[in-house]
Amino acid sequence: MTNGKITNANVKSDETRWTELSIRFSSTAMSAKSMERILGDEPSDTAELGERISPRSIQAGTHESSMCIFTCPIPADADPQLHCVWAATFLDEHRAALIEMGAACQVDVFMSFASTSGQGGLALPASVLSTLARAGANFYITLYPPEDTTNRAV
């Protein structure tokens, strides 16, 4: 992840159907290292409170919270529902860590999706939605038209 943009080696520039998902744990009270230790898994990306967003640009500012980001390992061309099931499973497996971090940590799930025709969608089973709700996760879905396969923000 670079400046809020996710790149995925599984996506080719000529593909127009893709899904990407990430889970972000953020906190102004805990460091990324503390969250990583409590979660017990190595995140795809981290940032610390006050750290520069871009090492090359002072104008980019600094992070307003510490973050641990976990990127879904499921291929981008897989069914979007599978990405959501992965997120629910990940959060369910880390339920004890979520309880330990409590209100000091915010959980956000970001999903970006594009179809080949601009039509379509996804159905989320109630079990996935209730797992996200139990984790206190905010769920953000960004839909892209088929021709917009660059600069995906997650």
N, C-alpha and C positions, 0 to 999 in steps of 0.2 A: 504494500500500500504506500503510495507516495502522494502526500498532500491531499488526502481524501479520495484519491483515484486508485481503483484496484486494477491490477493487470493480471491476466490469467493466461498462462501458457497453453491452456487447452482451447483457447478461442482463437480462431484464425480470422484475419481481417475481412475475409469474404463471407463469413458466416453471419446470418441475420437472426438466428434464434439462439438465445443464451440466457442463463440465469447465474447470478453471483449473489452470495450471501456471506455476511460476516456478523459476528457478535462482538460488541464493544462493551467492556466493563470500564467505567470511568468514575473518578473520585477526586475531590479536592482535599480529602482528609487522609487518603492512603496513597502510598507510592505505587508505581507500576510493579516494582519488585515485590512489594508486600502482597499485592493482588495475585501476582504470578505464583508466589509461594503458597498462598491459601488455596488457589485453584488447582495447583499441583500439575499443571500442564504448561508447556512452553508456547507462548502466543506467537502468532504470525508477525505481529508488530507491537511495539510499545512506545509510549511517550511519557515523559515526566512533566508534572506541573511546572510551568515557567520555562521549559525547554523551548528553544526556537523551533518554529514549525518547519522552516526551511533553513538549512545551514548556509545556503547561498544567498538568501534574501532577508535583510533586516526588516523590510517593510511587511513581510509575511506575519510578523508578530510572534507571540509565544503561546504555548498550550495553556488553556485555562483550567485544565484538570490533567491528572495522570490517567493513562489508558493502557489497557491490554486488549488487543484485537485478535480474534480467532477467525480465520477465513475458512469457509466450508471447503473440504477437500473433494467434494463431489464434482465431476466434470460439468463444465458450463452448459453442455448440450443435453444434460439429463433433465428429466421432468422437474419443473419448479417445486412441486410438492415434496420431492425427495430432499431438496435443500432445506425446506421447512421442517421436515421430520428430523433431519440431522440436527438442526438448531434445538428442537424440543428435546431430543435425546441428550445432546451435550448439556443443556441446562438441567435436565433431570438427573444426569450423572454427577453434576456438581451442586446438587441441592444443599449439602452440608456446608460447602464453601459459601454459597449465597447467604445462608443463615448466619454464618460467622461474619461475613462482611456487612450484612444488614443494611441499614439506611445510609451507611457511609459510601456505598457503591451504587451507581446507577447502571442498569443493564439495558442496552439497546440492540435490537436485531435489525439489520439493514439488508433488504433484498432488492436487487435490480433485475428487471426482466424485460426481454424483447421477444416477440414472436416473429415468424417468417412472414406473416401476412398483416400484422397489425391487429389481428383478431385473436381471441382466445383469452385465457385466464387460468386460474388455478382454484382448486377446492381444497380447503384445509379442514381435516378432520377435527371434530370437537376435542379429541384428546390432545392434539397439537396446540390448539388455542388455549385449552385449560392449563397445559404445562407452561406455556408462555406467560399466562396470567399468574400462575402460582409463583413463577420466578420474578414477577414484577417487571417483566421485560416490556419495553416500548417496542412496537413493531412498525417499521417504516418500509413501504413498498414504493419503488420508483419504476414506472413503466416507460419504456422507450419505444419510439416508432422503429420499424424494421431497418430503416436506412441509417439510424444513429447508433453505430457500433463503436464509437470512439468516446473517450472521456467519460466513462461510466463512473458516477459518483456513488459510493456505498459508504 
